[in-house]
């Protein structure tokens, strides 16, 4: 809901996010085909691992202890999954979530979008980390949901069902606690390969309340 004068940035950066996604997916598909062929060298396996760690930002300290055969299984499992490229805007104090590095149950560290209700705000260190976050999640996502053979992923297989959280709502002036299932872009996409790209604040023009329509970008 923005005037035409602001649409150019939105269109331009949506195309940019899509371009990043296509480039990363093309490389991931190429590596998956290589691993499937069985015709690879130790150096090529390390190249795939470098791509996973440096381009998809998924790391596991235990990989250094794996033999090549085990490493191939690990790499194939990590690459053969849905992918999303998420635009992130500078944090100006809007309510909502942001980009984080998160520890996963399998020992990996990967990029995740976390909501404020997932952070223990009673822990001063965690609260400070959240408040001082440099970027905010405007929910600007470009997604790839097919595998390297063209088959649709079963997206339910990539949900972290343990990420339900308690949020605070209100009804008729009464404060309520709500137990929410994993959100669409956090728990429901927890096991997707995720990449963050900074986009300008001009691409984020929310209308979460009626008063938001009074902002300059909606005039």
Wavefront OBJ file of the C-alpha trace (Angstrom):
o trace
v 0.000 0.000 0.000
v 2.368 2.675 -1.240
v 2.211 5.460 -3.833
v 3.810 4.947 -7.225
v 6.843 7.049 -6.250
v 7.980 4.307 -3.849
v 7.301 1.292 -6.034
v 10.558 1.437 -8.007
v 12.682 0.499 -4.987
v 10.335 -2.330 -4.043
v 10.358 -3.815 -7.545
v 14.124 -3.375 -7.970
v 15.040 -5.072 -4.714
v 12.505 -7.863 -5.138
v 14.226 -8.664 -8.432
v 17.582 -8.485 -6.654
v 16.445 -10.983 -4.008
v 15.161 -13.283 -6.748
v 18.481 -13.028 -8.569
v 20.411 -13.989 -5.449
v 18.078 -16.951 -4.931
v 18.429 -18.191 -8.516
v 22.229 -17.916 -8.356
v 22.504 -19.809 -5.062
v 19.980 -22.445 -6.107
v 21.773 -23.046 -9.411
v 25.040 -23.678 -7.573
v 23.367 -25.912 -4.982
v 21.711 -27.964 -7.735
v 25.056 -28.364 -9.497
v 26.685 -29.640 -6.313
v 23.813 -32.049 -5.611
v 24.163 -33.524 -9.094
v 27.913 -33.896 -8.492
v 27.339 -35.697 -5.188
v 24.722 -37.951 -6.787
v 27.146 -38.933 -9.554
v 29.678 -40.369 -7.122
v 32.437 -38.933 -9.326
v 34.058 -36.364 -7.053
v 37.410 -35.693 -5.447
v 38.204 -34.782 -1.854
v 38.884 -31.220 -3.007
v 35.437 -31.005 -4.612
v 33.805 -32.186 -1.389
v 35.609 -29.411 0.472
v 34.414 -26.945 -2.177
v 30.799 -27.969 -1.521
v 31.368 -27.637 2.228
v 32.817 -24.159 1.704
v 29.692 -23.169 -0.270
v 27.431 -24.424 2.514
v 29.390 -22.566 5.175
v 30.179 -19.306 3.379
v 27.184 -18.817 1.073
v 24.371 -20.523 2.981
v 25.877 -19.736 6.403
v 25.289 -23.214 7.810
v 28.156 -24.486 9.952
v 28.828 -27.508 12.125
v 32.166 -27.855 13.961
v 31.871 -31.648 13.772
v 32.338 -31.704 9.986
v 36.110 -31.601 10.454
v 35.893 -35.048 12.058
v 33.888 -36.682 9.252
v 35.272 -39.035 6.630
v 34.491 -38.174 3.009
v 31.610 -40.670 2.776
v 29.984 -39.246 5.912
v 30.583 -35.694 4.761
v 28.856 -36.363 1.435
v 25.753 -37.627 3.259
v 25.791 -34.535 5.487
v 26.229 -32.150 2.553
v 23.507 -33.760 0.485
v 21.091 -33.562 3.399
v 21.840 -29.891 3.986
v 21.703 -28.806 0.351
v 18.600 -30.740 -0.670
v 16.006 -28.583 1.055
v 13.893 -25.483 0.355
v 15.716 -22.190 0.078
v 14.701 -18.619 0.880
v 16.388 -15.269 0.443
v 15.069 -12.704 2.923
v 15.320 -8.954 2.630
v 16.262 -7.236 5.903
v 15.863 -3.511 6.568
v 17.769 -1.368 9.098
v 16.206 -1.578 12.541
v 14.297 1.606 13.412
v 12.355 0.182 16.341
v 9.378 -1.366 14.567
v 7.685 -4.208 16.494
v 8.553 -7.653 15.201
v 11.415 -10.028 14.578
v 14.841 -9.944 13.071
v 17.772 -11.946 11.652
v 19.824 -14.102 14.006
v 22.376 -16.882 14.075
v 20.763 -19.782 15.925
v 21.991 -23.072 17.354
v 20.004 -26.044 16.040
v 19.318 -29.446 17.660
v 21.613 -31.206 15.155
v 24.615 -29.143 16.253
v 24.603 -26.736 13.324
v 24.527 -22.970 13.476
v 22.389 -21.345 10.792
v 20.487 -18.178 9.949
v 17.001 -17.909 11.443
v 14.287 -15.273 11.695
v 13.239 -14.921 15.328
v 10.299 -13.020 16.780
v 10.569 -11.005 19.988
v 8.258 -13.497 21.720
v 10.869 -16.209 21.128
v 13.473 -14.290 23.132
v 13.617 -14.524 26.915
v 13.285 -10.826 27.717
v 13.816 -11.586 31.418
v 17.428 -12.438 30.590
v 19.278 -9.082 30.363
v 21.920 -10.421 27.972
v 19.359 -11.837 25.544
v 17.197 -8.730 25.758
v 20.177 -6.503 25.001
v 21.116 -8.669 22.021
v 17.599 -8.345 20.617
v 17.241 -4.606 21.273
v 20.645 -3.823 19.740
v 19.946 -5.842 16.601
v 20.939 -3.825 13.539
v 18.230 -5.170 11.216
v 14.528 -5.958 11.184
v 12.478 -8.577 9.359
v 9.995 -6.871 6.994
v 8.805 -10.291 5.737
v 10.220 -9.745 2.252
v 10.966 -13.314 1.164
v 11.721 -15.002 -2.146
v 11.365 -18.785 -1.908
v 12.374 -21.886 -3.880
v 10.242 -24.928 -3.077
v 11.354 -27.527 -5.652
v 14.344 -29.848 -5.474
v 17.087 -30.252 -8.056
v 14.997 -32.860 -9.896
v 12.008 -30.553 -10.172
v 9.928 -32.243 -7.485
v 8.043 -30.207 -4.897
v 9.420 -30.443 -1.382
v 7.145 -31.672 1.388
v 7.380 -28.427 3.331
v 5.986 -30.010 6.494
v 9.233 -31.994 6.751
v 11.170 -28.768 7.352
v 9.102 -27.422 10.264
v 10.505 -27.200 13.786
v 7.414 -28.162 15.761
v 9.184 -27.394 19.034
v 9.295 -23.652 18.362
v 5.794 -22.861 19.576
v 5.859 -19.851 21.872
v 3.724 -17.830 24.258
v 2.649 -14.388 23.078
v 0.577 -11.684 24.717
v -2.727 -10.572 23.193
v -5.684 -8.551 24.396
v -9.440 -8.873 23.989
v -12.006 -6.413 25.266
v -9.288 -4.696 27.259
v -8.208 -7.899 28.979
v -4.639 -9.168 28.591
v -4.379 -12.764 27.406
v -1.581 -15.274 26.919
v -1.661 -17.224 23.663
v 0.252 -20.401 22.832
v 1.157 -20.060 19.166
v 2.352 -22.725 16.768
v 5.573 -22.117 14.818
v 5.159 -18.948 12.779
v 5.218 -19.000 8.997
v 8.682 -17.493 8.619
v 10.342 -18.746 11.809
v 9.489 -22.256 13.041
v 7.614 -23.297 9.907
v 10.704 -22.526 7.812
v 13.265 -23.471 10.446
v 15.016 -26.133 8.355
v 15.091 -24.162 5.101
v 18.392 -22.871 3.760
v 18.274 -19.160 4.545
v 20.195 -16.135 3.312
v 19.750 -12.521 4.428
v 20.200 -9.523 2.124
v 20.015 -5.908 3.272
v 17.355 -3.866 1.461
v 16.582 -0.151 1.940
v 13.997 1.032 4.425
v 11.991 2.478 1.528
v 10.863 -1.065 0.651
v 9.192 -1.519 4.050
v 5.906 0.336 4.388
v 3.729 -1.494 6.907
v 0.093 -0.917 7.785
v -0.300 -2.692 11.102
v -2.657 -0.116 12.594
v -4.981 2.536 11.149
v -2.542 5.198 12.319
v 0.134 3.770 10.015
v -1.857 5.176 7.086
v -0.869 8.649 8.306
v 2.812 7.996 7.584
v 4.455 9.958 4.772
v 4.988 6.855 2.651
v 1.233 6.249 2.475
v 0.330 9.765 1.381
l 1 2 3 4 5 6 7 8 9 10 11 12 13 14 15 16 17 18 19 20 21 22 23 24 25 26 27 28 29 30 31 32 33 34 35 36 37 38 39 40 41 42 43 44 45 46 47 48 49 50 51 52 53 54 55 56 57 58 59 60 61 62 63 64 65 66 67 68 69 70 71 72 73 74 75 76 77 78 79 80 81 82 83 84 85 86 87 88 89 90 91 92 93 94 95 96 97 98 99 100 101 102 103 104 105 106 107 108 109 110 111 112 113 114 115 116 117 118 119 120 121 122 123 124 125 126 127 128 129 130 131 132 133 134 135 136 137 138 139 140 141 142 143 144 145 146 147 148 149 150 151 152 153 154 155 156 157 158 159 160 161 162 163 164 165 166 167 168 169 170 171 172 173 174 175 176 177 178 179 180 181 182 183 184 185 186 187 188 189 190 191 192 193 194 195 196 197 198 199 200 201 202 203 204 205 206 207 208 209 210 211 212 213 214 215 216 217 218 219
